[in-house]
Amino acid sequence: MGLLFAEDPHFNENERQTGFYRYRQLLSARFGRWWKTNLFTLAGFAPLAAGIFTAVASSSVLVLLPVSLLGGAIAGPFLAGMYDAVLRGLRDDPRPWWDGCRQSWKQNWKGSLIPGALLGLAAGVYTFMAMLFWWAERSPSLGTVALYLFSLLVVLMVNTLYWPQLVLFRQKASVRLRNCLLFCVKYLWRVLGVGMLQLVYLAVFVLFAPWTLLLLPVLGVWYILFLSQFFIYEQMEEAFQMEEQFKSVQ
């Protein structure tokens, strides 16, 4: 990692670092695993992307709803696998990446179908609404755009907190949503900041498309998930005692 930053002479990769050094340590140790998992995740999202594109191209809500639900259900287990890989890295799980992927699929594929379908529906609806803004003869009001962005921000915030619980704990959906609400109340500004970071990341990919599509195989899903979980991991550990629970069952 000394290519872009001078190495700390006291740096020890066998010890968990803090702050920016922890960020560098994780990228150095986990980039290859996350990148390979990211390729599988992109493949899982391909049917959803194709379905939404078809619905938008045909300007048909009747096409949008079923393809978004089905495509999201297909993408759900892949997204759960990506979250699982990121969280394994954050807690320094030594298991090989492929073993982790297989275990995640085995444990989470059923539980991720409905959340994936709902997330796919949200992605389809928000994409279609954005295209309606583009097609409209008159530009939408600032209030309409603000409401659109705020609702999307809320979806991203809930998504950031819901999926880690799905892959880490066996809980009812109502319990996960309650935990999301309580976590947001306690750490509002941090969760809001992470949600805005995701919103900006998404906006960059959309506004500079199709050129940003070239970055999908490199950055794609894994990097923004890593950044998001990195910024709230200490708070999630404090709230859920994740590492302590995993150590107790090993």
VEXVEXRO-369291 format. One record per residue (C-alpha): residue in one letter; chain; z, x, y. Coordinates in Angstrom, 1 decimal. Layout:
 resn chain     c3     c1     c2
    A     A      Z      X      Y
...
//
This chain:
 resn chain     c3     c1     c2
    M     A    0.0    0.0    0.0
    G     A   -0.2    3.0    2.3
    L     A   -3.9    2.4    3.1
    L     A   -3.1    0.2    6.2
    F     A    0.5    0.9    6.8
    A     A    2.5    4.1    6.6
    E     A    4.7    4.2    3.6
    D     A    8.5    4.2    4.0
    P     A    9.8    7.4    2.3
    H     A   12.8    5.4    1.1
    F     A   10.6    2.6   -0.4
    N     A   11.4    1.9   -4.1
    E     A    9.1   -0.6   -5.8
    N     A   11.7   -1.2   -8.5
    E     A   14.1   -2.7   -6.0
    R     A   13.6   -6.1   -4.3
    Q     A   12.8   -5.4   -0.7
    T     A   13.4   -7.6    2.3
    G     A   11.3   -8.9    5.2
    F     A    7.9   -7.4    5.7
    Y     A    8.5   -4.8    3.0
    R     A    9.0   -7.7    0.5
    Y     A    5.7   -9.2    1.6
    R     A    3.9   -5.9    0.9
    Q     A    5.8   -5.4   -2.3
    L     A    4.7   -8.8   -3.7
    L     A    1.1   -8.3   -2.6
    S     A    1.0   -4.9   -4.2
    A     A    2.5   -6.1   -7.5
    R     A    1.1   -9.6   -7.8
    F     A   -2.3   -9.6   -6.1
    G     A   -4.3   -9.2   -9.3
    R     A   -2.4  -12.0  -11.2
    W     A   -2.6  -14.4   -8.3
    W     A   -6.3  -13.7   -7.7
    K     A   -7.2  -14.4  -11.3
    T     A   -5.1  -17.6  -11.3
    N     A   -6.9  -18.6   -8.0
    L     A  -10.3  -18.5   -9.7
    F     A   -9.1  -21.0  -12.3
    T     A   -7.6  -23.1   -9.6
    L     A  -10.9  -23.2   -7.7
    A     A  -12.7  -24.2  -10.9
    G     A  -10.2  -27.0  -11.3
    F     A  -10.9  -28.2   -7.7
    A     A  -14.7  -28.1   -8.1
    P     A  -15.0  -31.7   -9.5
    L     A  -12.9  -33.0   -6.6
    A     A  -15.0  -31.1   -4.0
    A     A  -18.2  -32.3   -5.6
    G     A  -17.0  -35.9   -5.7
    I     A  -15.9  -35.9   -2.0
    F     A  -19.2  -34.3   -1.0
    T     A  -21.2  -37.0   -2.8
    A     A  -19.1  -39.8   -1.2
    V     A  -19.5  -38.4    2.3
    A     A  -23.2  -37.7    1.8
    S     A  -23.7  -41.4    0.6
    S     A  -21.3  -42.7    3.3
    S     A  -19.6  -44.8    0.6
    V     A  -15.9  -45.6    0.4
    L     A  -16.6  -47.3   -3.0
    V     A  -17.6  -43.9   -4.3
    L     A  -14.9  -42.0   -2.5
    L     A  -11.9  -43.7   -4.0
    P     A  -12.6  -43.2   -7.7
    V     A  -14.0  -39.7   -7.4
    S     A  -11.0  -38.6   -5.3
    L     A   -8.5  -40.0   -7.8
    L     A  -10.3  -38.6  -10.8
    G     A  -11.0  -35.3   -9.2
    G     A   -7.5  -35.0   -8.0
    A     A   -6.1  -35.7  -11.4
    I     A   -8.3  -32.9  -12.8
    A     A   -7.2  -30.5  -10.1
    G     A   -3.5  -31.4  -10.5
    P     A   -2.7  -29.1  -13.5
    F     A   -4.6  -26.2  -11.9
    L     A   -2.7  -26.6   -8.7
    A     A    0.6  -26.7  -10.7
    G     A   -0.5  -23.5  -12.4
    M     A   -1.1  -21.8   -9.1
    Y     A    2.3  -22.8   -7.7
    D     A    3.9  -21.7  -10.9
    A     A    2.2  -18.3  -10.7
    V     A    3.3  -17.8   -7.0
    L     A    6.9  -18.8   -7.8
    R     A    7.0  -16.5  -10.8
    G     A    6.0  -13.7   -8.5
    L     A    8.6  -14.5   -5.9
    R     A   11.4  -14.4   -8.5
    D     A    9.9  -11.2  -10.2
    D     A    9.1  -12.8  -13.5
    P     A    7.7   -9.9  -15.7
    R     A    5.7  -12.2  -18.0
    P     A    1.9  -11.5  -18.2
    W     A   -0.1  -13.9  -16.0
    W     A   -2.0  -15.5  -18.8
    D     A    1.2  -16.3  -20.7
    G     A    2.5  -17.9  -17.5
    C     A   -0.6  -20.0  -17.0
    R     A   -0.5  -21.3  -20.6
    Q     A    3.1  -22.2  -20.4
    S     A    2.6  -23.9  -17.0
    W     A   -0.3  -26.0  -18.4
    K     A    1.7  -26.9  -21.5
    Q     A    4.8  -28.0  -19.4
    N     A    3.2  -29.5  -16.3
    W     A   -0.2  -31.0  -17.1
    K     A    1.1  -34.5  -17.7
    G     A    3.5  -34.5  -14.8
    S     A    0.8  -33.2  -12.4
    L     A   -1.9  -35.9  -13.1
    I     A   -0.5  -38.6  -10.8
    P     A    0.5  -36.3   -8.0
    G     A   -2.8  -34.6   -8.3
    A     A   -4.6  -37.9   -8.1
    L     A   -2.7  -38.9   -5.0
    L     A   -3.4  -35.5   -3.4
    G     A   -7.1  -35.9   -4.3
    L     A   -7.1  -39.3   -2.7
    A     A   -5.5  -38.0    0.4
    A     A   -8.0  -35.1    0.6
    G     A  -10.9  -37.6    0.2
    V     A   -9.6  -40.0    2.8
    Y     A   -8.9  -37.3    5.4
    T     A  -12.3  -35.7    4.8
    F     A  -14.0  -39.1    5.2
    M     A  -12.0  -39.9    8.4
    A     A  -13.0  -36.5    9.8
    M     A  -16.7  -37.3    9.2
    L     A  -16.2  -40.8   10.8
    F     A  -15.1  -39.0   13.9
    W     A  -18.2  -36.8   13.7
    W     A  -20.5  -39.7   13.2
    A     A  -19.0  -42.0   15.8
    E     A  -21.1  -42.7   19.0
    R     A  -18.0  -42.1   21.1
    S     A  -15.5  -39.3   20.7
    P     A  -12.1  -40.4   19.4
    S     A   -9.3  -40.5   21.8
    L     A   -6.7  -37.7   22.0
    G     A   -4.1  -40.1   20.7
    T     A   -6.2  -40.8   17.6
    V     A   -6.8  -37.1   16.9
    A     A   -3.2  -36.4   17.4
    L     A   -2.1  -39.1   15.0
    Y     A   -4.7  -37.9   12.5
    L     A   -3.4  -34.3   12.7
    F     A    0.2  -35.3   12.6
    S     A   -0.2  -37.4    9.5
    L     A   -2.1  -34.6    7.8
    L     A    0.7  -32.2    8.8
    V     A    3.3  -34.5    7.1
    V     A    1.2  -34.6    3.9
    L     A    1.1  -30.8    3.9
    M     A    4.8  -30.5    4.5
    V     A    5.7  -32.8    1.6
    N     A    3.1  -31.2   -0.6
    T     A    4.7  -27.7    0.1
    L     A    8.1  -29.0   -1.1
    Y     A    7.0  -31.4   -3.9
    W     A    4.9  -29.1   -6.1
    P     A    7.5  -26.3   -6.5
    Q     A   10.0  -28.9   -7.8
    L     A    7.4  -30.3  -10.2
    V     A    6.8  -26.9  -11.8
    L     A   10.4  -25.8  -11.8
    F     A   12.5  -28.8  -12.7
    R     A   12.2  -31.9  -14.9
    Q     A   13.0  -34.7  -12.4
    K     A   11.9  -38.1  -11.4
    A     A    9.3  -38.4   -8.6
    S     A   11.9  -40.3   -6.5
    V     A   14.4  -37.4   -6.8
    R     A   11.7  -34.9   -5.7
    L     A   10.8  -37.0   -2.7
    R     A   14.4  -37.4   -1.8
    N     A   14.9  -33.7   -2.0
    C     A   11.8  -33.2    0.2
    L     A   13.4  -35.4    2.8
    L     A   16.8  -33.7    2.7
    F     A   15.2  -30.3    2.8
    C     A   13.1  -31.2    5.8
    V     A   16.2  -32.6    7.6
    K     A   18.1  -29.3    7.0
    Y     A   15.3  -26.9    7.6
    L     A   13.0  -28.9    9.8
    W     A   11.7  -26.2   12.1
    R     A   10.9  -23.8    9.2
    V     A    9.2  -26.5    7.1
    L     A    7.3  -27.6   10.2
    G     A    6.2  -24.1   10.9
    V     A    4.9  -23.7    7.4
    G     A    3.1  -27.0    7.6
    M     A    1.4  -25.9   10.9
    L     A    0.5  -22.6    9.3
    Q     A   -1.3  -24.5    6.5
    L     A   -3.0  -26.8    9.0
    V     A   -4.4  -23.8   11.0
    Y     A   -5.5  -22.1    7.7
    L     A   -7.3  -25.3    6.7
    A     A   -8.8  -25.8   10.2
    V     A  -10.2  -22.2   10.2
    F     A  -12.0  -22.9    6.8
    V     A  -13.4  -26.2    8.0
    L     A  -14.5  -25.2   11.5
    F     A  -16.2  -22.0   10.4
    A     A  -17.8  -23.3    7.3
    P     A  -20.0  -22.5    5.5
    W     A  -19.3  -18.8    6.2
    T     A  -15.6  -19.2    5.3
    L     A  -16.6  -20.4    1.8
    L     A  -17.4  -16.8    1.1
    L     A  -13.7  -16.1    1.4
    L     A  -12.7  -18.7   -1.2
    P     A  -13.0  -16.4   -4.2
    V     A  -10.8  -13.8   -2.4
    L     A   -8.2  -15.8   -0.5
    G     A   -8.9  -19.4   -1.6
    V     A   -5.7  -21.2   -2.6
    W     A   -3.4  -18.4   -3.6
    Y     A   -2.9  -16.7   -0.2
    I     A   -1.8  -19.7    1.8
    L     A    0.5  -20.9   -1.0
    F     A    2.0  -17.5   -1.2
    L     A    2.6  -17.3    2.5
    S     A    4.1  -20.8    2.6
    Q     A    6.5  -20.3   -0.3
    F     A    7.4  -16.8    1.0
    F     A    8.6  -18.2    4.3
    I     A   10.8  -20.9    2.7
    Y     A   11.8  -19.2   -0.6
    E     A   15.2  -18.1    0.6
    Q     A   16.0  -21.6    1.8
    M     A   14.7  -23.2   -1.4
    E     A   16.8  -20.7   -3.4
    E     A   19.9  -21.7   -1.3
    A     A   19.2  -25.4   -1.9
    F     A   18.2  -25.3   -5.6
    Q     A   19.7  -22.0   -7.0
    M     A   16.4  -21.5   -8.8
    E     A   16.9  -17.9  -10.0
    E     A   20.4  -18.6  -11.2
    Q     A   19.3  -21.5  -13.3
    F     A   16.4  -19.5  -14.8
    K     A   18.8  -16.6  -15.6
    S     A   21.2  -18.9  -17.3
    V     A   18.5  -20.1  -19.8
    Q     A   17.1  -16.7  -20.7
//
